[in-house]
Each structure stands twice: as C-alpha cells, then as structure tokens.
Amino acid sequence: MKFVIDNNKFVVFLNKKFDLDDKIKLEKYFKELFHKLKNKYNIEVNGYYNIDIYADKYYGTIIEMENEDLEYYTYFNQIDMEINVFKSNFYYEINYNFLDKNILNKVVCYKYNDKIYLKIKEAIDEITLSKLLEYSNVLYGEEVEKITKYGKKVNL
C-alpha cells in the first residue's frame, strides 16, 4: 500500500484486488482503512468523503478520497461517503532507459508529450510488475483518457 496526501485528497495505491460489488465488504474495508490511517499516519478521518475507486485487472485498485467540508459531519464526529467505482486501464509512465525489453510483447506503448506510457494487455508475473512499478508512475482516470485520445501508439 502506498499512501499520498494532496491538499484535501487522499490517494491510496493498492496493488491488490477486492470485490467491488459487495457493499458490506466495501464498508468493512473502508472502516479498516480509516483505522489504519488513524493509527499509522495519525490522520483522523471524519466528515463526508467522495470516494472514487479505480480498478485495473492487472494492477489492482487505486482509491481517491476527497473530504467535502460539511460542518455537520465533523461536529458530530461521523463519517459518510459516496463511492464511485470505475473499471479502467492503468498506464505506466516510464523512462525509456528503465524499460524492460522482455515485456514489450505484453504491453501497448504510447508516446505523448515526449514520454513513454505502457498499457498492460496481458498478465505479467509479479516480479516483472514489481520492477515496472519501481521505475514508473502509475496513471489512471482522466490522465489515461488523455493519453489514449492524443497519444500515439509506438513500437519499441
């Protein structure tokens, strides 16, 4: 698990998959996640959150949690949330020097703004995925849509 704070938004990178259709399991998972954030990072989670879950079948899940400033929830120390689930592809922004030539037949390569992006098209082993994650930035959501729309597929 990787955790990033950006202003009023928390981003949690989980390279594991879980059942996004089971509301009870999701609620239980978020209670555990909020407990971890409190204990490990000393972040008190209360209020109203917009939660966007991005799921990729090869990587796992990325969760964006954005706190809405509503006094009612903070005054009574409550948590409420709206959860949106998006099934999408994740792209990996990588420097050409760190590109593992052995995975080129398992990815689609895009070039956009003089950068290389990889989209996994078939399963890769955990060691290769770990190396890819170490040398790249994971992109999702609107950034991926922009690369798909304006980027150019290239063969490396």
Secondary structure as UniProt FT lines:
FT   STRAND          2..6
FT   TURN            7..8
FT   STRAND          9..14
FT   HELIX           23..41
FT   STRAND          47..56
FT   TURN            57..59
FT   STRAND          60..68
FT   HELIX           71..75
FT   TURN            76..77
FT   STRAND          79..87
FT   STRAND          91..94
FT   HELIX           96..98
FT   HELIX           101..106
FT   STRAND          107..112
FT   TURN            113..114
FT   STRAND          115..120
FT   HELIX           126..134
FT   STRAND          136..139
FT   HELIX           142..150
FT   STRAND          152..154
//
